[in-house]
Amino acid sequence: MPESLPRHLAVIMDGNGRWAKKRGMPRVMGHRKGVEVVKDIALYSAEVGISYLSLFAFSMENWKRPGDEVGFLMRLLDDYIERELETILSNNIRLTASGRMALLPEGTRKKLEAAIERSSSNGGMVLNLALSYGGRSEIIDVARRMAEEAKNGTLQPEDIDEEFFKSYLYNPEIPDVDLLIRTSGEMRISNFQLWRIAYSELYFTDKYWPDFSRADLDEAVQSFAGRERRFGKTTDQIDSPKSD
């Protein structure tokens, strides 16, 4: 693992269903295998020193999937929280979630909220599960909150700048994404972290998520470490030492 780590790593975990279909299994078996990879990659990320790990676990669009698959995914989330909470706590990981939590089944939501509360004092890596999440939905939710405050007279147009807008995002303490990984060979963003990925480095791999390994993460981070991040500046500006 190179010394230049992304502070915030985000992953679009894609390909569970196709992984299973390729092996003649039901799609749900791919999701089950994918949860095992979540545990391993989360622990490894914490071990190597990544500060924030955001995993695209369930999108707003995923609610449109067949009801039995959605129900299975919610049960998988329940099982993950029950089985892995002690591991999360013992590894000093702080669990959080981003998305429209009110849409989750009540039992699942309460279990998730309890796990988040129990890990809230941990000071290690933040594991952010994007659940019932959409990048456009997040921005719409920000706009609605701002519109309500403007209606009440507590917000003026001149108050709004980038930092102010960011303070209304889900989990505003989480910084912009440095490296975004997508598995399965698809080369699109799929409505994930639209605000925070403005200057992210993008990494695409043909591996399905259930096949994604620690070595694959090392390769992605090695690619990130070799890139020049200019944020709109020129290479000369980046290379020039700051004047006193």
C-alpha positions as CSV (number, residue, x, y, z in Angstrom):
1,M,0.0,0.0,0.0
2,P,1.5,3.4,-1.0
3,E,2.0,6.2,1.4
4,S,-0.3,8.5,-0.5
5,L,-3.7,7.3,0.6
6,P,-7.0,8.8,-0.3
7,R,-8.5,10.4,2.8
8,H,-12.0,9.5,1.6
9,L,-12.4,6.3,-0.4
10,A,-15.8,5.6,-2.0
11,V,-16.9,2.4,-3.7
12,I,-19.8,1.6,-6.1
13,M,-20.0,-2.1,-5.3
14,D,-21.4,-3.5,-8.6
15,G,-21.8,-6.9,-10.1
16,N,-23.2,-9.1,-7.3
17,G,-26.0,-10.4,-9.5
18,R,-23.9,-11.0,-12.6
19,W,-21.3,-12.8,-10.4
20,A,-24.0,-15.2,-9.3
21,K,-25.6,-15.6,-12.7
22,K,-22.2,-16.5,-14.2
23,R,-22.0,-19.4,-11.7
24,G,-25.5,-20.5,-12.2
25,M,-26.6,-19.3,-8.8
26,P,-29.6,-17.1,-7.8
27,R,-28.8,-13.3,-7.7
28,V,-29.2,-13.3,-3.9
29,M,-26.2,-15.5,-3.5
30,G,-24.1,-12.8,-5.2
31,H,-25.4,-10.3,-2.6
32,R,-24.5,-12.7,0.2
33,K,-20.9,-13.1,-1.1
34,G,-20.7,-9.3,-1.6
35,V,-21.4,-8.8,2.1
36,E,-18.4,-10.9,3.0
37,V,-16.2,-8.7,0.8
38,V,-17.6,-5.6,2.5
39,K,-16.4,-6.9,5.8
40,D,-12.9,-7.7,4.5
41,I,-12.4,-4.5,2.6
42,A,-13.7,-2.3,5.4
43,L,-11.3,-4.0,7.9
44,Y,-8.4,-3.7,5.5
45,S,-9.2,0.0,4.8
46,A,-9.2,0.7,8.5
47,E,-6.0,-1.2,8.9
48,V,-4.0,0.7,6.3
49,G,-5.2,4.1,7.5
50,I,-8.0,5.3,5.3
51,S,-10.1,7.8,7.2
52,Y,-13.4,7.6,5.5
53,L,-14.9,4.7,3.5
54,S,-18.3,5.2,1.8
55,L,-19.9,2.1,0.3
56,F,-22.9,2.4,-2.1
57,A,-24.9,-0.4,-0.6
58,F,-28.5,0.4,-1.7
59,S,-29.6,3.2,-4.0
60,M,-32.9,5.0,-4.4
61,E,-33.3,3.3,-7.7
62,N,-32.8,-0.2,-6.1
63,W,-36.3,0.2,-4.5
64,K,-37.6,-0.6,-8.1
65,R,-36.1,-4.1,-8.0
66,P,-38.3,-7.2,-7.5
67,G,-39.8,-7.2,-4.0
68,D,-38.3,-10.5,-3.0
69,E,-34.8,-9.2,-3.9
70,V,-35.3,-5.9,-2.0
71,G,-36.6,-7.9,1.0
72,F,-33.5,-10.2,0.9
73,L,-31.2,-7.1,0.8
74,M,-32.9,-5.6,3.8
75,R,-32.4,-8.9,5.7
76,L,-28.8,-9.0,4.7
77,L,-28.4,-5.5,6.1
78,D,-30.0,-6.7,9.4
79,D,-27.7,-9.7,9.5
80,Y,-24.6,-7.6,8.7
81,I,-25.3,-5.2,11.6
82,E,-26.0,-8.0,14.0
83,R,-23.0,-10.1,13.1
84,E,-20.4,-7.3,12.5
85,L,-21.2,-4.7,15.1
86,E,-18.8,-6.1,17.6
87,T,-16.1,-6.3,15.0
88,I,-16.8,-2.7,14.1
89,L,-16.5,-1.6,17.7
90,S,-13.4,-3.6,18.5
91,N,-11.6,-2.1,15.4
92,N,-12.5,1.5,16.5
93,I,-14.6,2.0,13.4
94,R,-17.4,4.6,13.5
95,L,-20.5,3.5,11.6
96,T,-22.7,6.0,9.9
97,A,-25.2,6.1,7.0
98,S,-26.3,8.4,4.3
99,G,-29.6,8.5,2.5
100,R,-33.3,8.7,3.0
101,M,-33.4,6.5,6.1
102,A,-37.1,6.9,6.6
103,L,-37.7,4.6,3.6
104,L,-36.0,1.6,5.3
105,P,-38.1,-0.9,7.1
106,E,-38.7,0.3,10.6
107,G,-36.9,-2.6,12.3
108,T,-33.9,-2.3,10.0
109,R,-33.7,1.4,10.5
110,K,-33.9,1.1,14.3
111,K,-31.2,-1.5,14.3
112,L,-29.0,0.7,12.1
113,E,-29.6,3.7,14.3
114,A,-28.7,1.7,17.4
115,A,-25.4,0.5,15.8
116,I,-24.5,4.0,14.8
117,E,-25.1,5.3,18.3
118,R,-23.0,2.5,19.8
119,S,-20.0,3.3,17.6
120,S,-20.4,7.1,17.8
121,S,-17.5,7.5,20.2
122,N,-15.0,5.5,18.1
123,G,-12.2,7.6,16.7
124,G,-10.9,5.4,13.8
125,M,-12.1,5.1,10.3
126,V,-15.7,6.2,9.5
127,L,-17.6,3.6,7.6
128,N,-20.4,5.3,5.7
129,L,-23.1,3.1,4.3
130,A,-25.0,4.8,1.5
131,L,-28.5,3.3,1.9
132,S,-31.7,4.4,0.2
133,Y,-29.3,6.9,-1.3
134,G,-29.2,9.0,-4.5
135,G,-27.0,11.9,-5.3
136,R,-29.8,13.9,-6.8
137,S,-32.1,13.1,-3.9
138,E,-29.4,14.4,-1.5
139,I,-29.2,17.7,-3.4
140,I,-33.0,17.9,-3.5
141,D,-33.1,17.4,0.2
142,V,-30.6,20.2,0.7
143,A,-32.7,22.5,-1.5
144,R,-35.9,21.7,0.4
145,R,-34.3,22.5,3.7
146,M,-32.9,25.8,2.4
147,A,-36.2,26.7,0.8
148,E,-38.0,26.1,4.1
149,E,-35.5,28.3,6.0
150,A,-35.8,31.0,3.3
151,K,-39.6,30.8,3.6
152,N,-39.2,31.3,7.4
153,G,-36.9,34.2,6.9
154,T,-33.9,32.6,8.5
155,L,-31.9,32.2,5.3
156,Q,-30.9,34.8,2.8
157,P,-29.7,34.2,-0.7
158,E,-26.3,35.8,0.0
159,D,-25.8,33.3,2.8
160,I,-25.3,30.5,0.3
161,D,-21.9,29.5,-0.9
162,E,-20.2,26.1,-1.3
163,E,-19.3,25.7,2.3
164,F,-22.8,26.7,3.4
165,F,-24.3,24.3,0.9
166,K,-22.1,21.4,2.1
167,S,-23.2,21.9,5.7
168,Y,-26.7,20.7,4.6
169,L,-25.5,17.5,3.0
170,Y,-26.0,14.1,4.6
171,N,-23.2,13.7,7.2
172,P,-21.6,17.1,6.4
173,E,-18.5,16.3,8.4
174,I,-17.5,13.7,5.8
175,P,-15.1,15.4,3.3
176,D,-15.1,15.2,-0.5
177,V,-14.3,11.9,-2.1
178,D,-10.6,11.5,-3.1
179,L,-10.9,8.2,-4.9
180,L,-14.0,6.6,-6.4
181,I,-13.8,2.9,-7.3
182,R,-16.5,1.1,-9.4
183,T,-16.4,-2.6,-9.9
184,S,-17.9,-4.8,-12.6
185,G,-16.7,-3.0,-15.7
186,E,-19.4,-0.4,-15.8
187,M,-18.0,3.1,-16.4
188,R,-20.6,5.5,-15.0
189,I,-21.3,7.2,-11.7
190,S,-24.9,6.0,-11.2
191,N,-26.1,9.0,-9.2
192,F,-23.5,8.5,-6.4
193,Q,-22.0,11.3,-4.3
194,L,-22.6,13.9,-7.0
195,W,-21.5,16.8,-4.8
196,R,-18.5,15.2,-3.2
197,I,-17.0,13.7,-6.4
198,A,-16.4,17.0,-8.2
199,Y,-12.6,16.5,-8.1
200,S,-12.5,12.7,-7.3
201,E,-10.1,10.4,-9.1
202,L,-12.0,7.7,-10.8
203,Y,-11.0,4.0,-11.0
204,F,-12.9,1.3,-12.9
205,T,-12.2,-2.4,-12.7
206,D,-13.7,-5.3,-14.6
207,K,-13.8,-7.4,-11.4
208,Y,-17.3,-8.1,-10.0
209,W,-17.6,-6.9,-6.4
210,P,-17.7,-10.5,-4.9
211,D,-14.2,-11.1,-6.5
212,F,-12.8,-7.7,-5.3
213,S,-9.8,-8.3,-3.0
214,R,-7.3,-6.5,-0.9
215,A,-4.8,-6.8,-3.7
216,D,-7.3,-5.1,-6.0
217,L,-7.7,-2.3,-3.5
218,D,-4.0,-1.9,-3.3
219,E,-3.9,-1.6,-7.1
220,A,-6.5,1.1,-7.1
221,V,-4.8,3.1,-4.4
222,Q,-1.4,2.7,-6.2
223,S,-3.1,4.2,-9.3
224,F,-4.4,7.1,-7.2
225,A,-1.0,7.7,-5.7
226,G,0.5,8.1,-9.1
227,R,-1.9,10.8,-10.3
228,E,-1.4,14.5,-10.2
229,R,-4.3,16.3,-8.5
230,R,-4.4,19.9,-9.7
231,F,-7.9,21.1,-8.7
232,G,-8.0,23.6,-11.5
233,K,-4.4,24.7,-11.1
234,T,-1.5,24.1,-13.5
235,T,1.3,21.6,-13.0
236,D,3.8,24.4,-12.5
237,Q,1.6,25.9,-9.7
238,I,1.5,22.5,-8.0
239,D,5.2,22.0,-8.3
240,S,6.3,25.5,-7.3
241,P,7.1,25.9,-3.6
242,K,5.0,28.4,-1.7
243,S,6.5,31.8,-1.1
244,D,7.1,33.0,2.4
